[in-house]
């Protein structure tokens, strides 16, 4: 290959690399949601920190109602319906039983969505009680942690980049 051919390949890569990466992210936005759900189900936010407040610390159990003063009973109930398990893709350890996973009947999880907005993938908590959950547990709840980013890159981004390089004539 001569220098003009090399120049053309480098130009194609430089011109299309960012768009290719953004297209990959957009094409796999539902996979990003799945990874975020997996983190939350294991009681973690995007920083890899356990969700706080824990059931032992949550002021919800100080409020009048069915669960007033019954954090231990709630923990037992949650253990029965969603016992802590290791996560299937990210291999996160099972959450401690006092750490919430924000899953009861799947409504909240089912409302989480992700959509490309220009050069940014916006993850939304949906309607319903999602905004309140986001306010209580923070913005990091809807961010990919290090393990999730690594998994996404290995499964989707690197293959997309390799295909893009091949399509540009690099290989």
C-alpha positions as CSV (number, residue, x, y, z in Angstrom):
1,X,0.0,0.0,0.0
2,X,1.3,3.4,-0.9
3,X,1.2,6.6,1.3
4,X,-2.0,7.8,-0.3
5,X,-3.8,4.5,0.6
6,X,-2.5,4.9,4.2
7,X,-3.7,8.5,4.3
8,X,-7.1,7.5,3.1
9,X,-7.5,4.8,5.8
10,X,-6.3,7.2,8.5
11,X,-8.7,9.9,7.2
12,X,-11.7,7.4,7.2
13,X,-10.9,6.3,10.8
14,X,-10.5,9.9,12.0
15,X,-13.7,11.1,10.4
16,X,-15.9,8.3,11.5
17,X,-14.5,6.9,14.8
18,X,-16.7,9.0,17.2
19,X,-19.9,8.4,15.2
20,X,-19.2,4.7,15.1
21,X,-18.7,4.6,18.9
22,X,-21.9,6.6,19.5
23,X,-23.8,4.4,17.1
24,X,-22.6,1.3,19.1
25,X,-23.7,2.9,22.3
26,X,-27.1,3.8,20.9
27,X,-27.6,0.4,19.3
28,X,-26.9,-1.3,22.7
29,X,-28.8,1.2,25.0
30,X,-31.0,-1.6,26.2
31,X,-27.9,-3.5,27.2
32,X,-26.8,-0.5,29.2
33,X,-30.1,-0.5,31.0
34,X,-29.7,-4.3,31.7
35,X,-26.3,-3.6,33.3
36,X,-27.6,-0.8,35.4
37,X,-30.5,-3.0,36.6
38,X,-27.9,-5.7,37.4
39,X,-25.9,-3.3,39.5
40,X,-29.0,-2.0,41.3
41,X,-30.3,-5.6,41.9
42,X,-27.0,-6.3,43.6
43,X,-27.4,-3.2,45.7
44,X,-24.7,-1.1,44.0
45,X,-24.6,2.3,42.3
46,X,-22.3,3.4,39.5
47,X,-19.4,4.0,41.9
48,X,-19.6,0.4,43.1
49,X,-20.9,1.6,46.5
50,X,-23.7,-0.2,48.3
51,X,-27.0,1.7,48.2
52,X,-27.6,3.9,51.2
53,X,-29.6,4.2,53.3
54,X,-29.7,0.6,54.2
55,X,-32.9,-0.8,55.5
56,X,-31.4,-0.4,59.0
57,X,-30.9,3.3,58.4
58,X,-33.8,4.2,56.2
59,X,-36.1,6.9,57.7
60,X,-39.0,5.1,55.9
61,X,-39.2,2.7,58.8
62,X,-39.8,5.7,61.2
63,X,-42.8,6.8,59.3
64,X,-46.4,5.7,60.3
65,X,-47.6,2.8,58.3
66,X,-47.4,-0.9,57.7
67,X,-43.6,-1.1,58.1
68,X,-43.2,1.4,61.0
69,X,-40.4,0.1,63.3
70,X,-40.2,-3.1,61.3
71,X,-37.0,-2.9,59.3
72,X,-36.0,-6.4,60.4
73,X,-39.3,-7.8,59.2
74,X,-38.9,-6.0,55.9
75,X,-35.4,-7.4,55.5
76,X,-36.8,-10.9,56.0
77,X,-39.6,-10.3,53.5
78,X,-37.2,-8.9,50.9
79,X,-35.0,-11.9,51.4
80,X,-37.9,-14.2,50.6
81,X,-38.9,-12.4,47.4
82,X,-35.4,-11.3,46.2
83,X,-32.7,-13.2,47.9
84,X,-29.2,-11.9,47.4
85,X,-27.4,-13.6,44.4
86,X,-24.3,-13.0,42.4
87,X,-24.9,-11.0,39.3
88,X,-24.9,-13.0,36.0
89,X,-22.8,-10.8,33.7
90,X,-20.8,-8.6,36.0
91,X,-20.1,-11.2,38.7
92,X,-20.9,-8.8,41.5
93,X,-21.1,-10.4,44.9
94,X,-24.5,-10.9,46.4
95,X,-25.6,-7.8,48.3
96,X,-25.7,-7.8,52.1
97,X,-29.3,-8.5,53.2
98,X,-29.7,-5.0,54.7
99,X,-28.8,-3.3,51.4
100,X,-31.8,-2.5,49.2
101,X,-32.0,-3.8,45.6
102,X,-35.0,-1.6,44.8
103,X,-36.9,-4.6,43.3
104,X,-40.3,-5.7,44.5
105,X,-42.4,-6.4,41.5
106,X,-40.2,-5.1,38.7
107,X,-42.2,-1.9,38.1
108,X,-39.3,0.5,38.8
109,X,-36.8,-1.7,36.9
110,X,-39.2,-1.8,33.9
111,X,-39.4,2.0,33.7
112,X,-35.6,2.6,33.5
113,X,-34.7,3.5,29.9
114,X,-31.8,4.9,27.9
115,X,-31.8,7.0,24.8
116,X,-29.2,8.8,22.8
117,X,-29.3,12.6,23.1
118,X,-26.7,13.9,20.7
119,X,-23.4,12.6,22.0
120,X,-24.7,11.5,25.3
121,X,-26.7,8.4,26.5
122,X,-29.3,9.6,28.9
123,X,-30.6,7.0,31.4
124,X,-34.0,7.9,32.8
125,X,-35.6,6.5,35.9
126,X,-39.0,6.7,34.1
127,X,-42.2,8.0,35.6
128,X,-43.9,6.5,38.6
129,X,-41.6,6.4,41.7
130,X,-38.4,6.5,39.7
131,X,-37.7,10.2,40.3
132,X,-38.2,9.7,44.0
133,X,-35.9,6.8,44.0
134,X,-33.3,8.8,42.1
135,X,-33.6,11.6,44.6
136,X,-33.2,9.2,47.5
137,X,-30.3,7.2,46.2
138,X,-28.6,9.7,43.9
139,X,-27.6,10.2,40.3
140,X,-24.9,7.6,40.4
141,X,-27.7,5.0,40.6
142,X,-28.1,5.3,36.9
143,X,-24.4,5.2,35.9
144,X,-22.4,2.3,34.7
145,X,-19.8,1.1,37.2
146,X,-16.3,0.1,36.2
147,X,-17.2,-3.6,35.9
148,X,-20.2,-2.7,33.7
149,X,-18.1,-0.4,31.4
150,X,-15.5,-3.1,31.0
151,X,-18.1,-5.7,30.2
152,X,-19.8,-3.4,27.7
153,X,-16.5,-2.6,26.0
154,X,-15.5,-6.2,25.7
155,X,-18.9,-7.4,24.5
156,X,-19.9,-4.5,22.2
157,X,-17.5,-1.6,21.8
158,X,-14.3,-3.4,20.9
159,X,-16.0,-5.6,18.3
160,X,-17.7,-2.5,16.8
161,X,-14.3,-0.7,16.7
162,X,-12.6,-3.7,15.1
163,X,-15.4,-3.9,12.5
164,X,-15.1,-0.2,11.8
165,X,-11.3,-0.4,11.3
166,X,-11.8,-3.3,8.9
167,X,-14.5,-1.4,7.0
168,X,-12.1,1.5,6.7
169,X,-9.5,-0.8,5.1
170,X,-7.2,-1.0,8.1
171,X,-6.9,-4.7,8.0
